[in-house]
Structures are given as structure tokens and as C-alpha cells.
Amino acid sequence: MECGATLVGVGDVSAALPAEIAHLNRAISIAVDRSLNARTVALLSRLQRETVKRLKEAGWRYLSIPPDSDRRKGKFISNLYELFSHKTAATCSGLGWVGKNGLVINREYGPKLSWATVLTDAPLEADPPIVISECGDCDFCVRHCPSGAIKGGKWSVAQPFNEYVSYERCRSLKGERKIFEEKPNCGLCITICPYARKNRQKNEETKLTKRL
């Protein structure tokens, strides 16, 4: 946190690990506010390096899983992209749940976070996990999705592999408007989320207080 992370948690991911990495049963989940834009990935990568440095110095094994926006094909870690996700680390660390929009939603920041994960065998104390969606009856993202991609299902740790979003439909919007040309989706499900709007209002109030 002192190095600039927005949120950090530790999760016991024993039940979610494939055999290849079963010995790395702790996930250090790192989140950075998306509002940093271009600096977000750079900061996440720096935080991962700092985490790895400290684990290495202490003699523990580790495996860094890069941010989704910085995934690179052809490297060893690319083989694990489908085996372990940042969503698993975040939910096991108690930092959020998987929303109806398929993104991790945090109580304070909503889905406006980018994630990175470091798996380790260090015997860190795990935070209490979140095991069920806290979206409740809210369906803003479902009703306002312009491509009808969001199915409206509720996530729980008991059913982690349900398909909540049709990503083919989501990607189908690409190119229809200028705003979509460099992104695979429109991002409306992020900005419309009540948790995200609550955070935006809080930030605006903080800025106003500082000016006064």
C-alpha cells in the first residue's frame, strides 16, 4: 500500500489451483484504481516486482500473473492464463465478488480496478474470502448493456464457472463508434455500476473539500 496500491489482500487459493502450481497456495491480490489510465499497468507491474523482490529475499517461491491488459503470448506464464485468474485471487482475498458484468466488484471502488496477482508458498495469513455476489437485485448493467451481452446471473464460489457475459456479443460493438476502436467493449457496465458511481461521488466530494 505504501508503494501506491489501491487495495491489497491475501487469499487461500488451495482449492482453486491446478496441479502444476498447487504448492503456491497463497495469492497476493493487488488492485490499482483504473482512473490512473496509462499509468495503471505500469504501477501494477512495479508493485508486482516489489512483491516478488520481498518474497525472494525471504526465500519463498512465487509466480507473478500479470495484469489482463499486459498479457503476453509465447511465455511460460501464458500457459497459466486459463488455469488461474485474478478474479479468483480477489474473491479469495475478500476484495470483491464477480458482478453480473463479469468483473470483480469491490464495495468501495466498484469495478473500477485493475488487478495483478502474485502466487506464493509463503505462509501468509489469509483474509476472509467473499463467497457470494453482493449485487443483489440490481440489474443496471444488464438492462443498459448496448449489445445485450450481460446475462444477469449471480456469482457464487459454489458456481465459479458460470458464463455471466457473452463476450462475443460484447466484442461485436467494436468499431461501431469511435470510442470502441481501441477497446474490445464500451465500458458502460463499469461506469453505470452503483458501486462505481458511489466512489466517483466520494472522489468529487473529496476534491471539493480540498479546494475549500
N, C-alpha and C positions, 0 to 999 in steps of 0.2 A: 504494500500500500504506500509506503514511503517513497517508492520509486515511480509512482504515478498510476498504479492500477485503480480502477473504479471499485472493483469487488474482487475478493479472493476467498476461495473456500477449499476445503479438503474433503474428499468423499471416499468412502469404502466402496470400491467398484469390483470386488471379488466376484460377485455373481454375474457381472457383465463382460468378463474378459475372455477372449479366445485363448486356446491352449498355448499359442505362441508367446503370449505376454502375461500369462497367468500369475507370474511371480511379482508383477508390478501392480500390487493390489490397492494402491492409494493414488488418487487423481488430484492433482493441484489444479483447480479450475480458476482461470484468470479472465476477468472481463474488463473491457475498456469502453467508455461511452462513445457511441458512433458519431457523435457530434464533432469529434476531432477530425473527421473526414479523412483526408490523405495521410494524416499523422497516426491514424488508428492502428494500421497494420505494423508500421514501424515501431510504435510503442509496445504493442503486443509482443513483437519479436524480441525487442530489447528486454522486456520483462521475463520472457521465456529463458533468454540467455543468462540473465541474472539468477533465475531459479535453478537452472542447470549448474551454474558455477558453484552455488552454495551446496547443492546436493553432492556434486563431485568432490568438493573439498572435504565434505563429511564422510565420504566413502560409500555413498549409496548409489545404486543403479537407477537409471532414468531413461525415459523415452519421450521426446518432445513431439507433440502433434500440432502442426502449425495452424494458424487461423484459416478458416474456409476460403478467404479471399487470397491466400498466399500458398495454396496447394500446388505442388509441382509434380508432374508426371516423371516417371523414369527413376525415381529414387526409392530406396528401401521403404521409407515411411509411406510412400504412396500405396503400397500393398495393404496398409492397415486402415486406409480411409473408410472402407466399407465395414471394418470389423469393430471400430470403436469411434464414437462421435463425441463432440463437445457437449451435446445435449445430455448424454449420459453422465458426463463428469459434473455438469452444472446441477442436474437434478439430484444426483447422489451427494453433492456438496451442500444442498439446501439453498442454492442461489436462485432457483426458479423452477418452473414447470414448462412443459411443452404446450403452447397455446393452440387454439383452433387454427391459427395461421401457420402452424408447423415450426414456429420459432420459440426459443427459450424466452419466457416472460418472467421478469423479476418484479417483485412488489413495488419497488421504488422507481425503477427505470423502465419498466415495461419491456418491450422487445428491442429497445434502442441500445443494444450492447453487442459488441463483437467479442468472440471467445477464442481462447487458446488453452491448451491442456498440456501438463507435464505429468506423465505416469512415473511412479517410483516405488521402490520397495522400502523406503524409509518408514519407520513405524510411527507415522504422524497420527495424532488424534483426529478422528473423522467428525465432521459436523453432522447434525441430524439431517437426513435426506427429506426431500419433498416427494411424496409418492402418489399424489393425485392432483388433477388440474384445479386451479382456483379461478378459472374463467367464469364458473357458474353459468347462468342463463344468458350472459352477454353473447351476442352474435353480430356485433358491428362489422367485424372483418368478413364474416360470411355474407351478410346482406349487401355490403358495399364493394366486394371484390368485382372489378370490371370484367373479369374473364370467367367468373363462376367457378374458380379453381378450388376454393376452400369448402370442404365437405361438412364441417360443423361437428365433427366427432370430438369427444372429450378424452384427453390423455390420462393414463394412469400407469404406474410402474408395472402393474399386472398385465397390461396390454401395450407394451412399448413399441411394437412394430406395426401398429395400425397405420394406414395411409390417411393422413389428415388433409393433404393438399395434392391436387393433380398438377404436378409440376410441368407437364406438357402443356396444359391449358395456361398455366402461369406464364410460361415462356412464349406462348403464342402471341402475346401482346407486343413482343419486341419488334421495334421498327414501325409500329403504327403511329407513334408520335415521337417527336424529337427527344422527349425526356427518357424514352425507353431505349435509345440507340446504344448506350453503353452499359445497360443493366439488363439482367435476364427477367426482371419484373418491375412493376411500377412502384412498389414500396408503400402503397396505400394502406395495406394491412398493418404496417408498422406505425404510421402516423395517426391512424384512426383509433388505435387501441386506447381505451380509457386510462390504462396504467401509464402509457407514454404521454398522454395529454396532461395527466396529473403531474408528471415530472416536469414537463415544459412549463406549466403554470408556476410550479415551485421555483424553477430557474429564473423565470421572469420576475417573480416577487423578490428573489434574492438580489437580482441586478438592480431593481428599483430601490431596495433598501440601501444598497451600497452607494447609489447616486445621491440619495437623501442624506 
